[in-house]
């Protein structure tokens, strides 16, 4: 199951030990790590982060989710950094729409106090015991949240709402005076501009989902090539599930794109 995992440690040294342990689990095939980073908070509360690994295809995923999480965990300054780098906390997306709610962030921040550090990772795991068993001896406190891809459906609902508004405005213009008609035409123009903006965001989202899916598939393929034979079949099943998931997501986003295209056609 695709999850975001945050493991909070007493200090940065322990966090890097935890990061290495998570990577060991990946190499063993006990779980799959798609992207990870170490977040540190100094005595003044200022936060910084560093990718826990500089290798592998997961770089395509790093800014998308973990960079966005850092933005929200880091407060106003962090949010500015995230928005400037095109992560999910920009104008078009936030982590709530990516399936990571404020309650989860609040829970993490309760323990990620000044002087502490954490590993943030997007993982696939079938059971929790392997990660728990490695993190607990290192003093790590684990927080998990399953990712729900709600932002894909959000696009379709929002575009459908704009299309309905345009239809209603067109119907209303046939029944009003010339003076009122000019005001309605201004509303039509404004609504079409908003719809065009959402269409542009949707195009970017389609491309991002493709990059994300390709990176996860490549990561799994590399993992399958290195694990023991008894783990290969289980990971191959995971690989097929990931392929099916991203195929379905791409189809859903493409339907929303066609809906927006149709709504903008004169």
Secondary structure, DSSP 4 states (H G I P E B T S, - for coil): -EEEEEEEESSHHHHHHHHHHHHHHHHHTSSEEEEEEEEEE-TTS-EEEEES-S-STTHHHIIIIIIHHHHHHTHHHHHHHHHHTT-TTSSS--TTTTT--HHHHHHHHHH--TT-EEEEEEEE-S-SHHHHHHHHTTTPEEEEEE---HHHHHHHHHHHHHHHHHHHHHHHHTTS-HHHHHHHHHHHHHHHHHHHHHHHHHHHHHHHHHHHHHHHHHHHHHHHHHS-HHHHHHHHHHHHHHHHHHHHHHHHHHHHHHHHHHHH--
